[in-house]
């Protein structure tokens, strides 16, 4: 890998064209000089998270994806259904840089003491445009990693770890005693299992396949419910009775799962009720939808009284809500425990060019458990 900083470097961009097509390509962009309070990071690791795919693919039908360009500069094109084109009017014909988070080495720094202190350090970043060989960033937004931590180990410092911590923090701030989490065998779900074990938080894990249940049991998860099993609802109620969980985070979004969780919470609460109340339990039950693995509409069958809520939950607004001091405390914990509680596993590591190969796109586009992909933009530098 060359230590010389080039004048231009590659950046992965996503463009939705007015002709109803999506184009994924590698663009050569200028490598900027850092200003006083800025640093230039040579990006060496950036994960592809489910949250990245909304920007990468937009509403395109990736089953129509086709390869073009050259071996060095691949271009992937896919069709956007005409009825969905109006949902992305604001981004039509605008190349957008992708990649929420990543890590790398600071190779140039501005004059400020904070910037100079990071020169040569391995840092993690959250701020977009991370699928690029170089990323300019304010020094204040860089998270220095502990000595010996590699960029690959620190690449997923933000989205999954801070989401897991944010779930637990939300539970505490809203007065709940335990959590429910769906799609729980995911990278995030496994992280949440470890975190809740370490912090003594009761956790009910909902998975969609028997093998996923076995994976979590092997991790030491105490309460695992398989939504594909015949006795799922009864098992969920029993787990909620034992944990007292009245807060859930749902990664699926569509379908009836949120409603089934609320119904199970109401059944668990009513089991020990001293008297009948026609309006149901007065204990508030809350489901936050934070993902969209299931693209169908969310269906609510109201069988859980009147004390309930369903809403959306996203990491950036949560961090703003708790304030910079509390958010920094969470970031520092992630940096301390990135190789233990918050460690991430990847099925494969690819270059920017390889990330635009159809086989690779199909792999990470499925969002399958255990198939997380890490991009190393520095390959070939």
N, C-alpha and C positions, 0 to 999 in steps of 0.2 A: 504494500500500500504506500503510495507516494505521500510525503509530508508536505509537498508544495501545494498551496491553495490555488486552484484554477480560477480563471476569470468567469467561467460558466460551468454549470453542473446540471444534472438531471433532476427533474421533479415529475412525479406522477400526477396527471391531471384528468379530471372527469368533465366532459362537456355534453350537455344536452342540446342537440341541434334543432333548428326550427323545422327541419324535415322529419321530425319525430324519430330521431335516432340518438343513441348514446354513443359517445366515443371516449375510450380510455386510451391514453397515450403518454409518452415520455417527452417532455419539453425541455429544451435547453434554456435555462434562465440565468441571469447574472448572479454571481456570488457577491453579496454586498460586504462592504467594510463595516465593522461594528462602530456604532457611536459611543459616546462616553459611558453610558450605563448599559451597554449591550455586549453580548458575546456571540461569536460564531461557533456553532457546534457542527462537527462532522458526525452525521447521524450514522450509527452502526447497528441499530436495532429498533424496529417499530412494529408492534403487533397489529394484526387485522382483527378488530373487535366487531361484534354485531353492530355496535353503534356507528362504525365506520362505513358500513355497507349502504346506509341510506344515502350518503353523499356519493359514494363510489358508483352505485348502480342507479340511484334515483328510482323512478317507477318503471325502468326498462324491464322487458321480459328477457331474462338472461338465458332462457332456453333457445333464443334466437341468436346468441352471440356467435360471431364469426371473426376469424383472425385475418389480419392484413399487415401492411407495413413491411418492415424488414426484420431480419433476425436481431439486429442491434437496436432497432427502433420499432418494436411491435405496436400495432394499433388494433384494438378490439372494438367492434361495432355491434350494437344490439338494437332491436326495435323497441320503441316506446309506444304503447297503445294510445291511439289518438284521444280516447276519452280521458286519459290520465295526463296528457301533455299540459292541460290548463292548470294542473296542480303545481307545476314547476315553472310557471311563466317568468318568474323573477330571475331564473338562472339560465334561460335559453341563450345559447351562443356565448356563454361566459365560461372559459376554462377555470375550473375550481381545483385548487390543491387539496389533497386528501391526507388523512392520517392524524388521528387525535393526539396520540402520545408516542413517546419513544425515548431513546437514550443515545448518548454518544460522548465524544471527547471535545472539550473546548479548545479550539485551535487558534483562535484570535480573540482579543478582548479590547474593549474600550479603555479609556484612561481612568475611569473611576476606580477607587479601591475595591469596591464590591466586584467589579468586572475582572480586575487583575487577579483577585484572589481565586478566581475560577479557572484561570489559564492552565491548561494541561489536566484539569480534573474531569472525571467521568460524571456526567450529570443526566438527570431525567427531566423531561419537558412535557407539559400539557398545553397545547395551544394551536393545534392544527398544522397542516402542511408538513407533516413529519415523514411522508413518503418521498423524501428528497435527500440528495447526497449532503447538502448543507442546509442549516437552518439558523437564521438570525433570530435572537431572542433577547428580551430584557434580562439582565442578570438576576433581577428579583424573582423572575418566574422559574429559574432553574433550581432543581433540587439536587444538591451535591450528594453523591452516593458514597457509602463507606468505602474506605480503601480496600481494594481487592475485589469489589463488586464489578462484574463485567457489564457492558451495555446490554447484552442479552438478558442478564439477570434483572437489570433495572428497567427494562423497556416497558413493562406493564406496571409501573409504579402508581398510576393514577386511576384509570377507569375502574378496574375491578377492585383493587384494594380500598380506594376511597368510597366506592359504592358499598362494599361490605361494611366498612366502618360507619358509613352514613346510615345504613339500615339499623345498625345497633344504636347509633346516636339518636335516630328518629324515635326508636322504641323508647329510649329513656326519656327524651324530651316530651313525648306525648303520653307518658304515664302507663305504658304497657309493660308486661312482665316477661314476655316470650315472643318468638317470631315464627312465622310460617314463610317458607320460600319455595317457589315453584321452579321447574327446570333445574333442579338442585344438583344434578350431576355435572353441570357445566364447570368450567374453570372457576368462575365466580362462586358457584355453589360450593365447590370443594374448599375454596378459600374461606367462605362463610362458616362452614363446618369447623375448620381449624380455629377460626377467630372465636366462635361461640364457645367452643371447648375451653379455650384459654381464658375467656372472660366470664365463664360460668353462666352463660345465657342459654336457656332452654330453646331448642330449635326443632321445628317440625319440617322435614324435607319431603317435598312432593316431586316424584320422578315419573317418567313416562314409559319406562321399560324395566323388566325384571333385572337385567344385567346392570342397569344404572343403580338400582337399589343395592345390589351386591357390592358395587364400587363404594358407595357411601358407608355401608356397614363395615367394610374393610378399613375405612378411615376412622371408624369409631363412632359414627353417627348413631344416636340412640333411637330416634324416631324417624322412620322412613316409610312413606306411603306411596305405593305404585298406582297411579291413576288409571292404568290399563287393567288392573286386577278387579275381579268381580266384587270383592268386599272392600273396595277402596273407601267408600263413604263411611262405613262403620269403623274402619281402621283409623281414618282421619279424625272422627269424633273422639275416639278413645285417646289418640295422641293429644288432642286439644284438652281433654279432661285432665290428663296427667301434667300437661305443661301450663295450662291456663293462657295459652296464646290467643290474643285478640287483635293482632296486627299481622298482615300478610303482605309480601312483595311478590307480585306476579309478573313473570317474564313472558308469558304467553299472550296475554292481552285479549285475544278474541275467544269466542266460544262461551261456555258456561262455567269454566273453572273458578273464576272469581265468585260467582254466585254460589257454587257448591261449597266453597270455603266459608263464606258467610253463613250458609245454612248449617254447616258443621259446627261453627263457632256458637251459633244460637242453640243447637242441640246440646253442646257441651255445657253451656252456661245454665240451661234449663234443667239439666240433670239434678243439680243440687239446689234448685229454687225452692224456697219455703212456701210460696203461694203462686197461684196462677195469675198471669197478667196478660190480658188480651192484646196488649201492644208489644208483647215480647220482653226480653231482658232489657233493663235500663243501662247495661254496660255497653259502651260504644265498641263496635266492631269495625275495623278499617282494613280495606284492601287497597294497596297502591299498585297501579300498573306501571311498570318501568321498561317494558319491552314489547315486542310485537312478533313473537315467533309464530303465533296463529293469526293469520291475516283476516279472518272473518270478523263480523261484528260482535261486540261484547253483548252477551245476553244475560239479563238479570231476572231470575225467577224469585220474586219477593216472598220468601218464606222465612224471614229472619227478623221479624219485628220492625221497629222504627228507629232503633239506635244503631245506625250503620252508615258507612260511607265508602264510596269508590272514587278514587282520584288518580291523577298522574303524579309520578315522582321522577325527577331528573337530577343528576349529580350537580351540574353547575348552579342551578337555582338554590339547591340545598346548601352548597358551600357559601353562597352569597348571604343566605338567610342566617347562618350561624356566625358569620363575621370572620374577618381575617385572622384573628388570634386563635380561635377555635379550629379554623381550617388548617392553619399552620401546624397546630398540635397534632392533627391527624396525619399530615404529610410527614412530619418528623418520625412518627411511629412507623409509618410505612418504610421509610428509609432505614430505620433500625432493624426491621424484621423482614426485609425484602427477600432474604434467602431462607426464611423459615415459614412463618404464618402466611406471608403474602407471596410466596414463590409461585411462578407460573410455568407450566409445561407446554411445549410446542411439538406438533406432529412433524413439522418441517420448517426449515429456514430457506428463504429464497432471495434472489436478487430482485431489483426493480424490474429487470427484463423478464425474469421467470414469473413474477407476480402477474404479468399480463399474458401468460400462456393459458390456453383454454382449460387444460387439465387442472392447473393450479386454481383457476377461478372456480371451476366446478367443485373443487375440494373445500375451499373456504366459504364458498357461497351457500353450501348446505347448512352451515352453522351447526355441524354435528359435534356431539360430545367427543372430546379427545382429538379433534382435528384442527386445533388452533394453529395458525400460520404466522411466522415471524418474518418480516422483510428486513434484510440487511442492505441498505442502499449503498454502503461503502464497498460492496463487492465489485471488483473491476477498477477501483480507483488506483 
